[in-house]
Amino acid sequence: MANWSDSYLGKLRQVVGDRLLLLFGARVIIEDNLGRVLLQKRSDFKLWGLPGGCPEVGDSAEECSAREVFEETGLTVERFEAVGFSSNPAFETVTYPNGDRVQNFILILRAVEWSGSLACLDGESLALEFFDLADLPTLMPNDRPVLEKFQEYKKSGKFLMF
């Protein structure tokens, strides 16, 4: 996406302002060969979080996820695995620094096959780094529960709704 204001969400915001929106989106967990997870330091909150975002018109969940991962990290995901679905308004309701409010309904995917080199391409990521799940930096409040549930998923292999 060349410009946020040209995106589906950007155009919708021009109509509804900062009013609370219910949004579908996806977050992607990418692990390196040491089992560390990739996080991006977000330019909006200046906190670490998982790559992801909302679909554009005509996107499937996989297309949205692959596009967002590429735009935010420079990586290409060839195959995903569904981990869970996060929709608890206690942590999925977010107010952005500009006042925009959302309640997220998020598909959590794991990148099973990926390639490429890390690169901050779209201005949403200030830094990219792999972290051990036992030693995470300060995270977006809605990403901590996702990573906790991911650890459960790794033990059970069962799709989680939370």
PyMOL commands that set and color helices and strands:
alter all, ss='L'
color gray80, all
select helices_A, chain A and resi 4-6+8-16+61-73+89-92+144-156
alter helices_A, ss='H'
color red, helices_A
select strands_A, chain A and resi 21-29+37-42+48-49+52-53+76-86+93-95+101-115+125-131+160-161
alter strands_A, ss='S'
color yellow, strands_A
deselect
rebuild
show_as cartoon
